[in-house]
């Protein structure tokens, strides 16, 4: 009885912290530096799990969760090391370095949120994936309920139906208040995962329906396109893997390399004024031509372009340039300008190939496919939005990549470390979600 009470208390505590992490999107703590609430709550999750590890350690599970989080966060190490090299070569002052590092480690620290994801997996195993989704839904529904309470359920539903039927062509004043973009992108990643691995479970259908409702309330068209493309590739690779896993594995690697080449070519097209040609052809680029022209002098598309260091472009846009935006709404162009030609390529490899290879290691083709789909989703939505700066999405992608097959990885780790599998790690993954 006592163990059940302690288990429920643990679930309640971690769920409350996770809900607050997803609910407080804009609030921050002023300690000389502005530390966002969500960053603070992510660290609370990690340190809470660390305390439980010290109290009753499961070494294999801890090593697996922490190692996965570190590998997932390799892009942060790349941006840091490349930027330090650039700053050293250009002998910039300490203020520039401090500003650049704070943008990576204070506001959108990839490692903090990956560690928070690892904490949920360490405490709950694969169930942590679903507890995390429940926390997102509770936070999002609380926001939507607030909007409904202020404007009426009938008005909200009416505008919701209009939003869906017009494919976001008409967005009412009420429904726009429920456009929680960061949470919508988080739910988009979960929809890919859930639709790729459907389950015959009533809780699964409840979570799926609630996820769809919250996602459609924000209705990000680029996210819908990204979900569709990711699932098409995912289903195709899954079909091939059913007959030949080795071929599917090689195809995942090949497609990942193609993605890297396309993202390098994407910068070349921007530099060659491709978006200006689209505008002349009558295609609305939502002001991106003006933005790209404004930052054109900051970079060259050639191997000799060293870069400016992380945080450079954001600082320029917010301090010296009068272009009406605080970012270029294009994470890839921003990273190219900040990291330079070779730094950008290394960053791309760390974000794509490294993750796909690592999470698909030991011949686990399904994990590789999941990692590829989620990476493809992130890439597509990042071509029009600054989603790589969304720390909550970072955490969601981390928990989905790390959580798929987590228990098996724990057993493999323990077997490698101690040459046996302990009783607490022998439990097979069940179809029960919570």
C-alpha positions, -999 to 999 in steps of 0.1 A, spaced: 0 0 0 28 24 10 47 18 -23 15 25 -43 10 58 -24 46 68 -30 43 59 -67 11 80 -71 28 109 -52 57 107 -76 34 108 -107 15 137 -92 47 157 -84 63 152 -118 31 159 -137 25 191 -118 60 203 -126 57 193 -163 23 210 -166 38 243 -153 67 239 -177 43 238 -206 19 264 -192 42 293 -184 54 302 -219 64 338 -215 71 344 -178 107 347 -166 127 351 -135 150 381 -133 182 372 -116 204 396 -135 197 373 -164 162 365 -176 156 328 -170 123 316 -183 99 297 -161 99 268 -185 137 265 -183 136 266 -145 109 239 -144 129 217 -169 158 219 -145 135 211 -116 125 179 -134 161 170 -140 173 177 -105 143 159 -90 151 128 -110 188 132 -100 179 132 -63 158 101 -67 187 85 -85 210 92 -56 184 78 -32 178 46 -51 200 44 -82 191 24 -113 225 28 -129 217 14 -163 185 35 -166 203 66 -155 233 61 -179 209 54 -208 187 85 -201 216 108 -195 236 95 -224 207 98 -248 201 134 -237 237 143 -242 238 128 -277 206 145 -286 222 178 -275 253 175 -297 241 203 -319 244 226 -289 280 216 -285 286 222 -322 272 257 -321 292 265 -290 326 251 -302 322 266 -337 312 300 -323 342 300 -298 365 293 -328 349 322 -348 352 345 -318 388 335 -312 397 340 -349 381 374 -350 392 384 -315 358 398 -304 352 413 -270 338 395 -240 304 412 -244 299 395 -278 308 361 -264 286 366 -234 256 376 -255 261 347 -279 264 321 -252 235 334 -232 212 330 -262 222 293 -264 224 284 -227 199 307 -209 169 311 -232 168 280 -254 192 255 -237 188 223 -257 205 203 -230 182 214 -202 151 202 -220 167 170 -232 177 163 -196 141 170 -186 130 145 -212 155 120 -198 142 126 -163 107 116 -173 120 85 -189 143 76 -160 114 79 -135 86 64 -155 103 45 -184 83 45 -216 52 58 -198 71 90 -194 64 97 -231 26 96 -223 28 115 -190 46 142 -209 19 143 -235 -8 145 -208 11 175 -193 11 193 -226 -26 187 -231 -35 198 -196 -16 230 -200 -31 237 -235 -66 229 -225 -63 252 -195 -54 280 -219 -83 272 -242 -107 270 -213 -96 305 -203 -104 317 -238 -138 300 -238 -147 314 -203 -140 349 -216 -158 346 -249 -184 318 -246 -183 282 -258 -206 288 -288 -185 316 -302 -154 296 -298 -168 265 -315 -182 287 -344 -148 302 -350 -131 268 -346 -153 253 -374 -146 283 -396 -109 279 -390 -110 243 -401 -133 246 -431 -113 275 -445 -79 258 -438 -70 288 -417 -80 312 -444 -103 329 -420 -91 333 -384 -115 349 -359 -106 372 -330 -115 346 -304 -98 315 -319 -66 335 -325 -62 337 -287 -59 299 -287 -31 298 -312 -4 286 -289 22 280 -316 49 263 -295 25 238 -280 9 232 -315 43 222 -329 49 200 -298 15 182 -305 24 179 -342 54 158 -333 32 136 -310 7 132 -338 34 118 -361 45 94 -334 10 83 -325 -2 79 -361 30 60 -370 25 36 -340 -13 33 -335 -25 13 -305 -57 -4 -296 -61 14 -263 -89 37 -251 -64 60 -235 -46 62 -268 -77 74 -286 -86 99 -259 -50 114 -261 -52 113 -299 -85 132 -300 -74 158 -274 -41 163 -293 -60 168 -326 -84 193 -310 -56 214 -294 -34 211 -325 -62 223 -348 -72 251 -324 -38 266 -333 -39 253 -369 -3 258 -382 -5 250 -419 32 243 -422 29 218 -394 1 200 -411 22 197 -443 52 186 -423 31 159 -405 18 146 -438 53 144 -455 69 128 -424 42 101 -422 45 94 -460 82 87 -456 76 69 -423 50 45 -437 71 39 -468 102 30 -448 81 9 -424 67 -11 -453 102 -17 -467 116 -27 -433 89 -53 -430 106 -72 -459 142 -61 -456 155 -42 -426 189 -37 -440 176 -20 -471 153 2 -450 182 12 -427 204 21 -457 175 41 -472 171 61 -440 208 70 -441 205 79 -478 175 101 -472 191 118 -443 221 127 -465 197 140 -492 181 162 -466 215 177 -457 223 184 -493 190 200 -498 194 223 -468 228 234 -481 212 241 -515 184 260 -497 209 286 -486 224 288 -521 189 295 -535 182 322 -509 215 339 -518 207 336 -555 174 356 -549 151 327 -555 125 342 -532 125 374 -552 118 354 -583 89 338 -565 75 372 -557 78 383 -593 60 351 -603 31 362 -581 38 339 -551 34 357 -517 65 350 -495 50 369 -465 77 396 -466 107 372 -466 122 389 -497 126 422 -477 141 403 -447 165 382 -468 177 413 -487 182 431 -454 206 404 -441 223 397 -475 255 416 -466 261 394 -435 270 363 -454 285 348 -486 277 313 -499 312 299 -503 336 277 -483 356 308 -473 327 322 -452 337 317 -416 305 330 -399 298 355 -371 292 334 -340 259 322 -325 235 350 -316 250 375 -341 220 378 -365 194 381 -337 214 409 -321 217 427 -354 180 424 -361 170 436 -326 195 464 -323 206 480 -355 182 470 -383 147 484 -389 131 455 -407 101 451 -383 110 415 -372 132 401 -344 143 371 -364 145 359 -401 119 332 -395 143 308 -411 164 288 -387 187 275 -414 197 309 -428 202 321 -393 225 292 -384 244 297 -417 250 334 -410 260 326 -374 281 295 -380 295 299 -414 298 275 -443 316 246 -426 301 252 -392 266 251 -408 273 217 -424 287 202 -391 256 215 -373 233 199 -400 251 166 -396 248 167 -358 211 175 -360 202 149 -386 227 120 -393 241 118 -357 206 115 -342 193 90 -368 224 68 -365 225 69 -327 188 63 -320 188 36 -347 219 19 -334 221 -19 -327 200 -25 -359 169 -9 -345 154 2 -378 121 14 -363 139 38 -339 159 51 -369 127 57 -389 111 75 -359 142 97 -355 142 105 -392 105 114 -393 108 137 -364 139 153 -378 121 158 -411 92 174 -393 115 198 -375 133 207 -406 101 215 -426 85 236 -399 118 254 -393 119 267 -429 91 292 -421 92 295 -383 119 298 -357 109 264 -342 145 254 -334 144 282 -308 113 266 -292 128 248 -262 96 229 -254 96 214 -289 132 204 -283 121 185 -252 93 168 -270 114 156 -299 140 144 -274 115 123 -253 100 108 -285 134 98 -300 148 86 -266 116 69 -254 110 47 -284 126 14 -273 139 29 -241 135 -2 -219 154 -23 -244 182 1 -245 183 1 -207 186 -37 -207 213 -36 -234 232 -10 -214 230 -30 -182 240 -62 -199 271 -45 -214 280 -29 -181 273 -57 -156 268 -88 -178 233 -94 -164 199 -77 -164 184 -69 -130 149 -77 -121 136 -41 -122 149 -37 -158 135 -70 -171 100 -58 -176 90 -59 -212 73 -29 -228 35 -32 -226 8 -18 -247 -6 1 -218 1 38 -221 -2 50 -185 
